[in-house]
Amino acid sequence: MVDDELIKILACPLDKAPVKLEGDRIVCSRCGRRYPVRDGIPVMLIDEAELPA
Ligand SMILES: [Zn+2]
């Protein structure tokens, strides 16, 4: 489980937009990239992101 306060300070590394938690993924509000969470740690790396459909 990822902490709400942590989500608030995170931003998409690509466009610096705010992100939100969706299931077990961190989703960018602008570009829609989905970042994985591993062991409760958001992996905010462009190379690790899934592109939106
Ligand atoms: Zn983004």
mmCIF file of the protein (N, C-alpha, C, O) and its ligand, coordinates in Angstrom:
data_MODEL
# 
_entry.id   MODEL 
# 
loop_
_entity.id 
_entity.type 
_entity.pdbx_number_of_molecules 
1 polymer     1 
2 non-polymer 1 
# 
_entity_poly.entity_id                      1 
_entity_poly.type                           'polypeptide(L)' 
_entity_poly.nstd_linkage                   no 
_entity_poly.nstd_monomer                   no 
_entity_poly.pdbx_seq_one_letter_code       MVDDELIKILACPLDKAPVKLEGDRIVCSRCGRRYPVRDGIPVMLIDEAELPA 
_entity_poly.pdbx_seq_one_letter_code_can   MVDDELIKILACPLDKAPVKLEGDRIVCSRCGRRYPVRDGIPVMLIDEAELPA 
_entity_poly.pdbx_strand_id                 A 
# 
loop_
_entity_poly_seq.entity_id 
_entity_poly_seq.num 
_entity_poly_seq.mon_id 
_entity_poly_seq.hetero 
1 1  MET n 
1 2  VAL n 
1 3  ASP n 
1 4  ASP n 
1 5  GLU n 
1 6  LEU n 
1 7  ILE n 
1 8  LYS n 
1 9  ILE n 
1 10 LEU n 
1 11 ALA n 
1 12 CYS n 
1 13 PRO n 
1 14 LEU n 
1 15 ASP n 
1 16 LYS n 
1 17 ALA n 
1 18 PRO n 
1 19 VAL n 
1 20 LYS n 
1 21 LEU n 
1 22 GLU n 
1 23 GLY n 
1 24 ASP n 
1 25 ARG n 
1 26 ILE n 
1 27 VAL n 
1 28 CYS n 
1 29 SER n 
1 30 ARG n 
1 31 CYS n 
1 32 GLY n 
1 33 ARG n 
1 34 ARG n 
1 35 TYR n 
1 36 PRO n 
1 37 VAL n 
1 38 ARG n 
1 39 ASP n 
1 40 GLY n 
1 41 ILE n 
1 42 PRO n 
1 43 VAL n 
1 44 MET n 
1 45 LEU n 
1 46 ILE n 
1 47 ASP n 
1 48 GLU n 
1 49 ALA n 
1 50 GLU n 
1 51 LEU n 
1 52 PRO n 
1 53 ALA n 
# 
loop_
_struct_asym.id 
_struct_asym.entity_id 
A 1 
B 2 
# 
loop_
_chem_comp.id 
_chem_comp.type 
_chem_comp.mon_nstd_flag 
ALA 'L-peptide linking' y 
ARG 'L-peptide linking' y 
ASP 'L-peptide linking' y 
CYS 'L-peptide linking' y 
GLU 'L-peptide linking' y 
GLY 'peptide linking'   y 
ILE 'L-peptide linking' y 
LEU 'L-peptide linking' y 
LYS 'L-peptide linking' y 
MET 'L-peptide linking' y 
PRO 'L-peptide linking' y 
SER 'L-peptide linking' y 
TYR 'L-peptide linking' y 
VAL 'L-peptide linking' y 
ZN  non-polymer         . 
# 
_pdbx_entity_nonpoly.entity_id   2 
_pdbx_entity_nonpoly.name        ? 
_pdbx_entity_nonpoly.comp_id     ZN 
# 
_pdbx_nonpoly_scheme.asym_id         B 
_pdbx_nonpoly_scheme.entity_id       2 
_pdbx_nonpoly_scheme.mon_id          ZN 
_pdbx_nonpoly_scheme.ndb_seq_num     1 
_pdbx_nonpoly_scheme.pdb_seq_num     101 
_pdbx_nonpoly_scheme.auth_seq_num    101 
_pdbx_nonpoly_scheme.pdb_mon_id      ZN 
_pdbx_nonpoly_scheme.auth_mon_id     ZN 
_pdbx_nonpoly_scheme.pdb_strand_id   A 
_pdbx_nonpoly_scheme.pdb_ins_code    . 
# 
loop_
_atom_site.group_PDB 
_atom_site.id 
_atom_site.type_symbol 
_atom_site.label_atom_id 
_atom_site.label_alt_id 
_atom_site.label_comp_id 
_atom_site.label_asym_id 
_atom_site.label_entity_id 
_atom_site.label_seq_id 
_atom_site.pdbx_PDB_ins_code 
_atom_site.Cartn_x 
_atom_site.Cartn_y 
_atom_site.Cartn_z 
_atom_site.occupancy 
_atom_site.B_iso_or_equiv 
_atom_site.pdbx_formal_charge 
_atom_site.auth_seq_id 
_atom_site.auth_comp_id 
_atom_site.auth_asym_id 
_atom_site.auth_atom_id 
_atom_site.pdbx_PDB_model_num 
ATOM   1   N  N  . MET A 1 1  ? 0.853  -1.205 0.000   1.00 0.00 ? 1   MET A N  1 
ATOM   2   C  CA . MET A 1 1  ? 0.000  0.000  0.000   1.00 0.00 ? 1   MET A CA 1 
ATOM   3   C  C  . MET A 1 1  ? 0.881  1.244  0.000   1.00 0.00 ? 1   MET A C  1 
ATOM   4   O  O  . MET A 1 1  ? 1.814  1.365  0.793   1.00 0.00 ? 1   MET A O  1 
ATOM   5   N  N  . VAL A 1 2  ? 0.565  2.158  -0.901  1.00 0.00 ? 2   VAL A N  1 
ATOM   6   C  CA . VAL A 1 2  ? 1.364  3.374  -1.007  1.00 0.00 ? 2   VAL A CA 1 
ATOM   7   C  C  . VAL A 1 2  ? 0.675  4.496  -0.229  1.00 0.00 ? 2   VAL A C  1 
ATOM   8   O  O  . VAL A 1 2  ? -0.540 4.677  -0.315  1.00 0.00 ? 2   VAL A O  1 
ATOM   9   N  N  . ASP A 1 3  ? 1.457  5.225  0.512   1.00 0.00 ? 3   ASP A N  1 
ATOM   10  C  CA . ASP A 1 3  ? 0.933  6.281  1.366   1.00 0.00 ? 3   ASP A CA 1 
ATOM   11  C  C  . ASP A 1 3  ? 0.396  7.463  0.548   1.00 0.00 ? 3   ASP A C  1 
ATOM   12  O  O  . ASP A 1 3  ? 1.021  7.900  -0.418  1.00 0.00 ? 3   ASP A O  1 
ATOM   13  N  N  . ASP A 1 4  ? -0.783 7.974  0.958   1.00 0.00 ? 4   ASP A N  1 
ATOM   14  C  CA . ASP A 1 4  ? -1.390 9.105  0.255   1.00 0.00 ? 4   ASP A CA 1 
ATOM   15  C  C  . ASP A 1 4  ? -0.475 10.323 0.211   1.00 0.00 ? 4   ASP A C  1 
ATOM   16  O  O  . ASP A 1 4  ? -0.395 11.024 -0.798  1.00 0.00 ? 4   ASP A O  1 
ATOM   17  N  N  . GLU A 1 5  ? 0.211  10.560 1.321   1.00 0.00 ? 5   GLU A N  1 
ATOM   18  C  CA . GLU A 1 5  ? 1.087  11.735 1.379   1.00 0.00 ? 5   GLU A CA 1 
ATOM   19  C  C  . GLU A 1 5  ? 2.253  11.590 0.406   1.00 0.00 ? 5   GLU A C  1 
ATOM   20  O  O  . GLU A 1 5  ? 2.756  12.574 -0.138  1.00 0.00 ? 5   GLU A O  1 
ATOM   21  N  N  . LEU A 1 6  ? 2.665  10.359 0.202   1.00 0.00 ? 6   LEU A N  1 
ATOM   22  C  CA . LEU A 1 6  ? 3.744  10.131 -0.762  1.00 0.00 ? 6   LEU A CA 1 
ATOM   23  C  C  . LEU A 1 6  ? 3.256  10.408 -2.178  1.00 0.00 ? 6   LEU A C  1 
ATOM   24  O  O  . LEU A 1 6  ? 3.973  11.016 -2.972  1.00 0.00 ? 6   LEU A O  1 
ATOM   25  N  N  . ILE A 1 7  ? 2.054  9.972  -2.498  1.00 0.00 ? 7   ILE A N  1 
ATOM   26  C  CA . ILE A 1 7  ? 1.499  10.206 -3.830  1.00 0.00 ? 7   ILE A CA 1 
ATOM   27  C  C  . ILE A 1 7  ? 1.443  11.706 -4.124  1.00 0.00 ? 7   ILE A C  1 
ATOM   28  O  O  . ILE A 1 7  ? 1.703  12.135 -5.248  1.00 0.00 ? 7   ILE A O  1 
ATOM   29  N  N  . LYS A 1 8  ? 1.104  12.492 -3.109  1.00 0.00 ? 8   LYS A N  1 
ATOM   30  C  CA . LYS A 1 8  ? 0.945  13.935 -3.312  1.00 0.00 ? 8   LYS A CA 1 
ATOM   31  C  C  . LYS A 1 8  ? 2.247  14.617 -3.709  1.00 0.00 ? 8   LYS A C  1 
ATOM   32  O  O  . LYS A 1 8  ? 2.236  15.613 -4.432  1.00 0.00 ? 8   LYS A O  1 
ATOM   33  N  N  . ILE A 1 9  ? 3.365  14.081 -3.238  1.00 0.00 ? 9   ILE A N  1 
ATOM   34  C  CA . ILE A 1 9  ? 4.631  14.751 -3.553  1.00 0.00 ? 9   ILE A CA 1 
ATOM   35  C  C  . ILE A 1 9  ? 5.286  14.166 -4.793  1.00 0.00 ? 9   ILE A C  1 
ATOM   36  O  O  . ILE A 1 9  ? 6.306  14.677 -5.257  1.00 0.00 ? 9   ILE A O  1 
ATOM   37  N  N  . LEU A 1 10 ? 4.709  13.102 -5.331  1.00 0.00 ? 10  LEU A N  1 
ATOM   38  C  CA . LEU A 1 10 ? 5.274  12.510 -6.542  1.00 0.00 ? 10  LEU A CA 1 
ATOM   39  C  C  . LEU A 1 10 ? 4.781  13.262 -7.769  1.00 0.00 ? 10  LEU A C  1 
ATOM   40  O  O  . LEU A 1 10 ? 3.705  13.860 -7.754  1.00 0.00 ? 10  LEU A O  1 
ATOM   41  N  N  . ALA A 1 11 ? 5.575  13.227 -8.828  1.00 0.00 ? 11  ALA A N  1 
ATOM   42  C  CA . ALA A 1 11 ? 5.162  13.785 -10.102 1.00 0.00 ? 11  ALA A CA 1 
ATOM   43  C  C  . ALA A 1 11 ? 5.712  12.908 -11.208 1.00 0.00 ? 11  ALA A C  1 
ATOM   44  O  O  . ALA A 1 11 ? 6.718  12.219 -11.040 1.00 0.00 ? 11  ALA A O  1 
ATOM   45  N  N  . CYS A 1 12 ? 5.036  12.947 -12.334 1.00 0.00 ? 12  CYS A N  1 
ATOM   46  C  CA . CYS A 1 12 ? 5.517  12.212 -13.503 1.00 0.00 ? 12  CYS A CA 1 
ATOM   47  C  C  . CYS A 1 12 ? 6.887  12.757 -13.905 1.00 0.00 ? 12  CYS A C  1 
ATOM   48  O  O  . CYS A 1 12 ? 7.038  13.970 -14.049 1.00 0.00 ? 12  CYS A O  1 
ATOM   49  N  N  . PRO A 1 13 ? 7.881  11.902 -14.088 1.00 0.00 ? 13  PRO A N  1 
ATOM   50  C  CA . PRO A 1 13 ? 9.218  12.388 -14.448 1.00 0.00 ? 13  PRO A CA 1 
ATOM   51  C  C  . PRO A 1 13 ? 9.269  12.986 -15.851 1.00 0.00 ? 13  PRO A C  1 
ATOM   52  O  O  . PRO A 1 13 ? 10.201 13.718 -16.186 1.00 0.00 ? 13  PRO A O  1 
ATOM   53  N  N  . LEU A 1 14 ? 8.276  12.675 -16.661 1.00 0.00 ? 14  LEU A N  1 
ATOM   54  C  CA . LEU A 1 14 ? 8.278  13.157 -18.043 1.00 0.00 ? 14  LEU A CA 1 
ATOM   55  C  C  . LEU A 1 14 ? 7.732  14.577 -18.140 1.00 0.00 ? 14  LEU A C  1 
ATOM   56  O  O  . LEU A 1 14 ? 8.368  15.450 -18.731 1.00 0.00 ? 14  LEU A O  1 
ATOM   57  N  N  . ASP A 1 15 ? 6.558  14.809 -17.564 1.00 0.00 ? 15  ASP A N  1 
ATOM   58  C  CA . ASP A 1 15 ? 5.909  16.119 -17.717 1.00 0.00 ? 15  ASP A CA 1 
ATOM   59  C  C  . ASP A 1 15 ? 5.655  16.841 -16.398 1.00 0.00 ? 15  ASP A C  1 
ATOM   60  O  O  . ASP A 1 15 ? 5.055  17.916 -16.383 1.00 0.00 ? 15  ASP A O  1 
ATOM   61  N  N  . LYS A 1 16 ? 6.112  16.252 -15.286 1.00 0.00 ? 16  LYS A N  1 
ATOM   62  C  CA . LYS A 1 16 ? 5.998  16.872 -13.961 1.00 0.00 ? 16  LYS A CA 1 
ATOM   63  C  C  . LYS A 1 16 ? 4.555  17.060 -13.503 1.00 0.00 ? 16  LYS A C  1 
ATOM   64  O  O  . LYS A 1 16 ? 4.290  17.846 -12.594 1.00 0.00 ? 16  LYS A O  1 
ATOM   65  N  N  . ALA A 1 17 ? 3.640  16.356 -14.115 1.00 0.00 ? 17  ALA A N  1 
ATOM   66  C  CA . ALA A 1 17 ? 2.230  16.459 -13.741 1.00 0.00 ? 17  ALA A CA 1 
ATOM   67  C  C  . ALA A 1 17 ? 1.965  15.630 -12.493 1.00 0.00 ? 17  ALA A C  1 
ATOM   68  O  O  . ALA A 1 17 ? 2.693  14.679 -12.209 1.00 0.00 ? 17  ALA A O  1 
ATOM   69  N  N  . PRO A 1 18 ? 0.914  15.992 -11.741 1.00 0.00 ? 18  PRO A N  1 
ATOM   70  C  CA . PRO A 1 18 ? 0.550  15.185 -10.574 1.00 0.00 ? 18  PRO A CA 1 
ATOM   71  C  C  . PRO A 1 18 ? 0.146  13.773 -10.978 1.00 0.00 ? 18  PRO A C  1 
ATOM   72  O  O  . PRO A 1 18 ? -0.294 13.530 -12.102 1.00 0.00 ? 18  PRO A O  1 
ATOM   73  N  N  . VAL A 1 19 ? 0.303  12.860 -10.048 1.00 0.00 ? 19  VAL A N  1 
ATOM   74  C  CA . VAL A 1 19 ? -0.049 11.465 -10.304 1.00 0.00 ? 19  VAL A CA 1 
ATOM   75  C  C  . VAL A 1 19 ? -1.088 11.021 -9.278  1.00 0.00 ? 19  VAL A C  1 
ATOM   76  O  O  . VAL A 1 19 ? -1.277 11.647 -8.236  1.00 0.00 ? 19  VAL A O  1 
ATOM   77  N  N  . LYS A 1 20 ? -1.753 9.916  -9.614  1.00 0.00 ? 20  LYS A N  1 
ATOM   78  C  CA . LYS A 1 20 ? -2.706 9.341  -8.665  1.00 0.00 ? 20  LYS A CA 1 
ATOM   79  C  C  . LYS A 1 20 ? -2.506 7.834  -8.630  1.00 0.00 ? 20  LYS A C  1 
ATOM   80  O  O  . LYS A 1 20 ? -1.943 7.225  -9.540  1.00 0.00 ? 20  LYS A O  1 
ATOM   81  N  N  . LEU A 1 21 ? -2.993 7.268  -7.537  1.00 0.00 ? 21  LEU A N  1 
ATOM   82  C  CA . LEU A 1 21 ? -2.879 5.822  -7.378  1.00 0.00 ? 21  LEU A CA 1 
ATOM   83  C  C  . LEU A 1 21 ? -4.108 5.154  -7.977  1.00 0.00 ? 21  LEU A C  1 
ATOM   84  O  O  . LEU A 1 21 ? -5.243 5.521  -7.673  1.00 0.00 ? 21  LEU A O  1 
ATOM   85  N  N  . GLU A 1 22 ? -3.866 4.174  -8.828  1.00 0.00 ? 22  GLU A N  1 
ATOM   86  C  CA . GLU A 1 22 ? -4.966 3.391  -9.423  1.00 0.00 ? 22  GLU A CA 1 
ATOM   87  C  C  . GLU A 1 22 ? -4.626 1.926  -9.254  1.00 0.00 ? 22  GLU A C  1 
ATOM   88  O  O  . GLU A 1 22 ? -3.764 1.391  -9.952  1.00 0.00 ? 22  GLU A O  1 
ATOM   89  N  N  . GLY A 1 23 ? -5.301 1.288  -8.335  1.00 0.00 ? 23  GLY A N  1 
ATOM   90  C  CA . GLY A 1 23 ? -4.953 -0.097 -8.047  1.00 0.00 ? 23  GLY A CA 1 
ATOM   91  C  C  . GLY A 1 23 ? -3.539 -0.170 -7.517  1.00 0.00 ? 23  GLY A C  1 
ATOM   92  O  O  . GLY A 1 23 ? -3.228 0.446  -6.497  1.00 0.00 ? 23  GLY A O  1 
ATOM   93  N  N  . ASP A 1 24 ? -2.681 -0.908 -8.186  1.00 0.00 ? 24  ASP A N  1 
ATOM   94  C  CA . ASP A 1 24 ? -1.296 -1.000 -7.741  1.00 0.00 ? 24  ASP A CA 1 
ATOM   95  C  C  . ASP A 1 24 ? -0.372 -0.259 -8.704  1.00 0.00 ? 24  ASP A C  1 
ATOM   96  O  O  . ASP A 1 24 ? 0.810  -0.582 -8.825  1.00 0.00 ? 24  ASP A O  1 
ATOM   97  N  N  . ARG A 1 25 ? -0.927 0.730  -9.379  1.00 0.00 ? 25  ARG A N  1 
ATOM   98  C  CA . ARG A 1 25 ? -0.127 1.519  -10.305 1.00 0.00 ? 25  ARG A CA 1 
ATOM   99  C  C  . ARG A 1 25 ? -0.243 3.001  -9.965  1.00 0.00 ? 25  ARG A C  1 
ATOM   100 O  O  . ARG A 1 25 ? -1.247 3.451  -9.413  1.00 0.00 ? 25  ARG A O  1 
ATOM   101 N  N  . ILE A 1 26 ? 0.798  3.743  -10.303 1.00 0.00 ? 26  ILE A N  1 
ATOM   102 C  CA . ILE A 1 26 ? 0.769  5.194  -10.194 1.00 0.00 ? 26  ILE A CA 1 
ATOM   103 C  C  . ILE A 1 26 ? 0.513  5.729  -11.595 1.00 0.00 ? 26  ILE A C  1 
ATOM   104 O  O  . ILE A 1 26 ? 1.274  5.437  -12.517 1.00 0.00 ? 26  ILE A O  1 
ATOM   105 N  N  . VAL A 1 27 ? -0.553 6.512  -11.764 1.00 0.00 ? 27  VAL A N  1 
ATOM   106 C  CA . VAL A 1 27 ? -0.949 6.962  -13.096 1.00 0.00 ? 27  VAL A CA 1 
ATOM   107 C  C  . VAL A 1 27 ? -0.787 8.468  -13.208 1.00 0.00 ? 27  VAL A C  1 
ATOM   108 O  O  . VAL A 1 27 ? -1.234 9.215  -12.338 1.00 0.00 ? 27  VAL A O  1 
ATOM   109 N  N  . CYS A 1 28 ? -0.150 8.907  -14.275 1.00 0.00 ? 28  CYS A N  1 
ATOM   110 C  CA . CYS A 1 28 ? 0.046  10.334 -14.525 1.00 0.00 ? 28  CYS A CA 1 
ATOM   111 C  C  . CYS A 1 28 ? -1.261 10.956 -15.004 1.00 0.00 ? 28  CYS A C  1 
ATOM   112 O  O  . CYS A 1 28 ? -1.944 10.399 -15.864 1.00 0.00 ? 28  CYS A O  1 
ATOM   113 N  N  . SER A 1 29 ? -1.608 12.127 -14.435 1.00 0.00 ? 29  SER A N  1 
ATOM   114 C  CA . SER A 1 29 ? -2.861 12.792 -14.794 1.00 0.00 ? 29  SER A CA 1 
ATOM   115 C  C  . SER A 1 29 ? -2.779 13.454 -16.160 1.00 0.00 ? 29  SER A C  1 
ATOM   116 O  O  . SER A 1 29 ? -3.813 13.807 -16.728 1.00 0.00 ? 29  SER A O  1 
ATOM   117 N  N  . ARG A 1 30 ? -1.601 13.631 -16.695 1.00 0.00 ? 30  ARG A N  1 
ATOM   118 C  CA . ARG A 1 30 ? -1.463 14.301 -17.986 1.00 0.00 ? 30  ARG A CA 1 
ATOM   119 C  C  . ARG A 1 30 ? -1.230 13.310 -19.124 1.00 0.00 ? 30  ARG A C  1 
ATOM   120 O  O  . ARG A 1 30 ? -2.037 13.226 -20.050 1.00 0.00 ? 30  ARG A O  1 
ATOM   121 N  N  . CYS A 1 31 ? -0.134 12.563 -19.060 1.00 0.00 ? 31  CYS A N  1 
ATOM   122 C  CA . CYS A 1 31 ? 0.205  11.701 -20.197 1.00 0.00 ? 31  CYS A CA 1 
ATOM   123 C  C  . CYS A 1 31 ? -0.370 10.293 -20.045 1.00 0.00 ? 31  CYS A C  1 
ATOM   124 O  O  . CYS A 1 31 ? -0.382 9.527  -21.008 1.00 0.00 ? 31  CYS A O  1 
ATOM   125 N  N  . GLY A 1 32 ? -0.847 9.945  -18.849 1.00 0.00 ? 32  GLY A N  1 
ATOM   126 C  CA . GLY A 1 32 ? -1.476 8.646  -18.670 1.00 0.00 ? 32  GLY A CA 1 
ATOM   127 C  C  . GLY A 1 32 ? -0.521 7.486  -18.502 1.00 0.00 ? 32  GLY A C  1 
ATOM   128 O  O  . GLY A 1 32 ? -0.952 6.336  -18.416 1.00 0.00 ? 32  GLY A O  1 
ATOM   129 N  N  . ARG A 1 33 ? 0.771  7.769  -18.454 1.00 0.00 ? 33  ARG A N  1 
ATOM   130 C  CA . ARG A 1 33 ? 1.721  6.682  -18.215 1.00 0.00 ? 33  ARG A CA 1 
ATOM   131 C  C  . ARG A 1 33 ? 1.470  6.057  -16.852 1.00 0.00 ? 33  ARG A C  1 
ATOM   132 O  O  . ARG A 1 33 ? 1.073  6.730  -15.901 1.00 0.00 ? 33  ARG A O  1 
ATOM   133 N  N  . ARG A 1 34 ? 1.712  4.751  -16.781 1.00 0.00 ? 34  ARG A N  1 
ATOM   134 C  CA . ARG A 1 34 ? 1.457  4.017  -15.541 1.00 0.00 ? 34  ARG A CA 1 
ATOM   135 C  C  . ARG A 1 34 ? 2.774  3.511  -14.988 1.00 0.00 ? 34  ARG A C  1 
ATOM   136 O  O  . ARG A 1 34 ? 3.510  2.787  -15.659 1.00 0.00 ? 34  ARG A O  1 
ATOM   137 N  N  . TYR A 1 35 ? 3.058  3.897  -13.764 1.00 0.00 ? 35  TYR A N  1 
ATOM   138 C  CA . TYR A 1 35 ? 4.311  3.513  -13.121 1.00 0.00 ? 35  TYR A CA 1 
ATOM   139 C  C  . TYR A 1 35 ? 4.062  2.393  -12.127 1.00 0.00 ? 35  TYR A C  1 
ATOM   140 O  O  . TYR A 1 35 ? 3.083  2.426  -11.382 1.00 0.00 ? 35  TYR A O  1 
ATOM   141 N  N  . PRO A 1 36 ? 4.933  1.415  -12.114 1.00 0.00 ? 36  PRO A N  1 
ATOM   142 C  CA . PRO A 1 36 ? 4.732  0.284  -11.193 1.00 0.00 ? 36  PRO A CA 1 
ATOM   143 C  C  . PRO A 1 36 ? 5.083  0.650  -9.763  1.00 0.00 ? 36  PRO A C  1 
ATOM   144 O  O  . PRO A 1 36 ? 5.801  1.616  -9.507  1.00 0.00 ? 36  PRO A O  1 
ATOM   145 N  N  . VAL A 1 37 ? 4.564  -0.138 -8.841  1.00 0.00 ? 37  VAL A N  1 
ATOM   146 C  CA . VAL A 1 37 ? 4.929  -0.041 -7.428  1.00 0.00 ? 37  VAL A CA 1 
ATOM   147 C  C  . VAL A 1 37 ? 5.552  -1.371 -7.040  1.00 0.00 ? 37  VAL A C  1 
ATOM   148 O  O  . VAL A 1 37 ? 4.937  -2.425 -7.201  1.00 0.00 ? 37  VAL A O  1 
ATOM   149 N  N  . ARG A 1 38 ? 6.772  -1.315 -6.531  1.00 0.00 ? 38  ARG A N  1 
ATOM   150 C  CA . ARG A 1 38 ? 7.468  -2.540 -6.133  1.00 0.00 ? 38  ARG A CA 1 
ATOM   151 C  C  . ARG A 1 38 ? 7.769  -2.483 -4.647  1.00 0.00 ? 38  ARG A C  1 
ATOM   152 O  O  . ARG A 1 38 ? 8.444  -1.570 -4.171  1.00 0.00 ? 38  ARG A O  1 
ATOM   153 N  N  . ASP A 1 39 ? 7.265  -3.461 -3.925  1.00 0.00 ? 39  ASP A N  1 
ATOM   154 C  CA . ASP A 1 39 ? 7.477  -3.529 -2.468  1.00 0.00 ? 39  ASP A CA 1 
ATOM   155 C  C  . ASP A 1 39 ? 7.051  -2.233 -1.797  1.00 0.00 ? 39  ASP A C  1 
ATOM   156 O  O  . ASP A 1 39 ? 7.688  -1.777 -0.848  1.00 0.00 ? 39  ASP A O  1 
ATOM   157 N  N  . GLY A 1 40 ? 5.949  -1.633 -2.305  1.00 0.00 ? 40  GLY A N  1 
ATOM   158 C  CA . GLY A 1 40 ? 5.437  -0.412 -1.698  1.00 0.00 ? 40  GLY A CA 1 
ATOM   159 C  C  . GLY A 1 40 ? 6.153  0.849  -2.117  1.00 0.00 ? 40  GLY A C  1 
ATOM   160 O  O  . GLY A 1 40 ? 5.829  1.936  -1.637  1.00 0.00 ? 40  GLY A O  1 
ATOM   161 N  N  . ILE A 1 41 ? 7.128  0.723  -3.012  1.00 0.00 ? 41  ILE A N  1 
ATOM   162 C  CA . ILE A 1 41 ? 7.899  1.875  -3.456  1.00 0.00 ? 41  ILE A CA 1 
ATOM   163 C  C  . ILE A 1 41 ? 7.525  2.208  -4.905  1.00 0.00 ? 41  ILE A C  1 
ATOM   164 O  O  . ILE A 1 41 ? 7.725  1.381  -5.795  1.00 0.00 ? 41  ILE A O  1 
ATOM   165 N  N  . PRO A 1 42 ? 6.988  3.399  -5.151  1.00 0.00 ? 42  PRO A N  1 
ATOM   166 C  CA . PRO A 1 42 ? 6.691  3.776  -6.526  1.00 0.00 ? 42  PRO A CA 1 
ATOM   167 C  C  . PRO A 1 42 ? 7.972  3.875  -7.354  1.00 0.00 ? 42  PRO A C  1 
ATOM   168 O  O  . PRO A 1 42 ? 8.959  4.474  -6.926  1.00 0.00 ? 42  PRO A O  1 
ATOM   169 N  N  . VAL A 1 43 ? 7.938  3.283  -8.533  1.00 0.00 ? 43  VAL A N  1 
ATOM   170 C  CA . VAL A 1 43 ? 9.102  3.318  -9.426  1.00 0.00 ? 43  VAL A CA 1 
ATOM   171 C  C  . VAL A 1 43 ? 8.820  4.371  -10.492 1.00 0.00 ? 43  VAL A C  1 
ATOM   172 O  O  . VAL A 1 43 ? 8.206  4.088  -11.521 1.00 0.00 ? 43  VAL A O  1 
ATOM   173 N  N  . MET A 1 44 ? 9.285  5.597  -10.222 1.00 0.00 ? 44  MET A N  1 
ATOM   174 C  CA . MET A 1 44 ? 8.971  6.714  -11.112 1.00 0.00 ? 44  MET A CA 1 
ATOM   175 C  C  . MET A 1 44 ? 10.063 6.874  -12.166 1.00 0.00 ? 44  MET A C  1 
ATOM   176 O  O  . MET A 1 44 ? 10.805 7.856  -12.184 1.00 0.00 ? 44  MET A O  1 
ATOM   177 N  N  . LEU A 1 45 ? 10.133 5.885  -13.034 1.00 0.00 ? 45  LEU A N  1 
ATOM   178 C  CA . LEU A 1 45 ? 11.137 5.898  -14.094 1.00 0.00 ? 45  LEU A CA 1 
ATOM   179 C  C  . LEU A 1 45 ? 10.431 5.771  -15.437 1.00 0.00 ? 45  LEU A C  1 
ATOM   180 O  O  . LEU A 1 45 ? 9.574  4.906  -15.621 1.00 0.00 ? 45  LEU A O  1 
ATOM   181 N  N  . ILE A 1 46 ? 10.798 6.637  -16.370 1.00 0.00 ? 46  ILE A N  1 
ATOM   182 C  CA . ILE A 1 46 ? 10.150 6.620  -17.681 1.00 0.00 ? 46  ILE A CA 1 
ATOM   183 C  C  . ILE A 1 46 ? 10.331 5.258  -18.349 1.00 0.00 ? 46  ILE A C  1 
ATOM   184 O  O  . ILE A 1 46 ? 9.414  4.744  -18.989 1.00 0.00 ? 46  ILE A O  1 
ATOM   185 N  N  . ASP A 1 47 ? 11.515 4.684  -18.195 1.00 0.00 ? 47  ASP A N  1 
ATOM   186 C  CA . ASP A 1 47 ? 11.780 3.382  -18.806 1.00 0.00 ? 47  ASP A CA 1 
ATOM   187 C  C  . ASP A 1 47 ? 10.914 2.263  -18.253 1.00 0.00 ? 47  ASP A C  1 
ATOM   188 O  O  . ASP A 1 47 ? 10.710 1.248  -18.919 1.00 0.00 ? 47  ASP A O  1 
ATOM   189 N  N  . GLU A 1 48 ? 10.396 2.442  -17.024 1.00 0.00 ? 48  GLU A N  1 
ATOM   190 C  CA . GLU A 1 48 ? 9.586  1.408  -16.388 1.00 0.00 ? 48  GLU A CA 1 
ATOM   191 C  C  . GLU A 1 48 ? 8.096  1.621  -16.633 1.00 0.00 ? 48  GLU A C  1 
ATOM   192 O  O  . GLU A 1 48 ? 7.287  0.753  -16.306 1.00 0.00 ? 48  GLU A O  1 
ATOM   193 N  N  . ALA A 1 49 ? 7.730  2.750  -17.197 1.00 0.00 ? 49  ALA A N  1 
ATOM   194 C  CA . ALA A 1 49 ? 6.319  3.103  -17.323 1.00 0.00 ? 49  ALA A CA 1 
ATOM   195 C  C  . ALA A 1 49 ? 5.650  2.335  -18.446 1.00 0.00 ? 49  ALA A C  1 
ATOM   196 O  O  . ALA A 1 49 ? 6.259  2.009  -19.466 1.00 0.00 ? 49  ALA A O  1 
ATOM   197 N  N  . GLU A 1 50 ? 4.354  2.053  -18.217 1.00 0.00 ? 50  GLU A N  1 
ATOM   198 C  CA . GLU A 1 50 ? 3.538  1.481  -19.285 1.00 0.00 ? 50  GLU A CA 1 
ATOM   199 C  C  . GLU A 1 50 ? 2.848  2.643  -19.993 1.00 0.00 ? 50  GLU A C  1 
ATOM   200 O  O  . GLU A 1 50 ? 2.334  3.559  -19.351 1.00 0.00 ? 50  GLU A O  1 
ATOM   201 N  N  . LEU A 1 51 ? 2.843  2.593  -21.296 1.00 0.00 ? 51  LEU A N  1 
ATOM   202 C  CA . LEU A 1 51 ? 2.157  3.633  -22.062 1.00 0.00 ? 51  LEU A CA 1 
ATOM   203 C  C  . LEU A 1 51 ? 0.646  3.410  -21.993 1.00 0.00 ? 51  LEU A C  1 
ATOM   204 O  O  . LEU A 1 51 ? 0.186  2.273  -21.885 1.00 0.00 ? 51  LEU A O  1 
ATOM   205 N  N  . PRO A 1 52 ? -0.126 4.503  -22.057 1.00 0.00 ? 52  PRO A N  1 
ATOM   206 C  CA . PRO A 1 52 ? -1.582 4.340  -22.078 1.00 0.00 ? 52  PRO A CA 1 
ATOM   207 C  C  . PRO A 1 52 ? -2.023 3.669  -23.363 1.00 0.00 ? 52  PRO A C  1 
ATOM   208 O  O  . PRO A 1 52 ? -1.350 3.758  -24.389 1.00 0.00 ? 52  PRO A O  1 
ATOM   209 N  N  . ALA A 1 53 ? -3.153 2.999  -23.295 1.00 0.00 ? 53  ALA A N  1 
ATOM   210 C  CA . ALA A 1 53 ? -3.650 2.279  -24.463 1.00 0.00 ? 53  ALA A CA 1 
ATOM   211 C  C  . ALA A 1 53 ? -4.081 3.255  -25.566 1.00 0.00 ? 53  ALA A C  1 
ATOM   212 O  O  . ALA A 1 53 ? -4.528 2.826  -26.629 1.00 0.00 ? 53  ALA A O  1 
HETATM 213 ZN ZN . ZN  B 2 .  ? 3.153  12.138 -17.419 1.00 0.00 2 101 ZN  A ZN 1 
# 
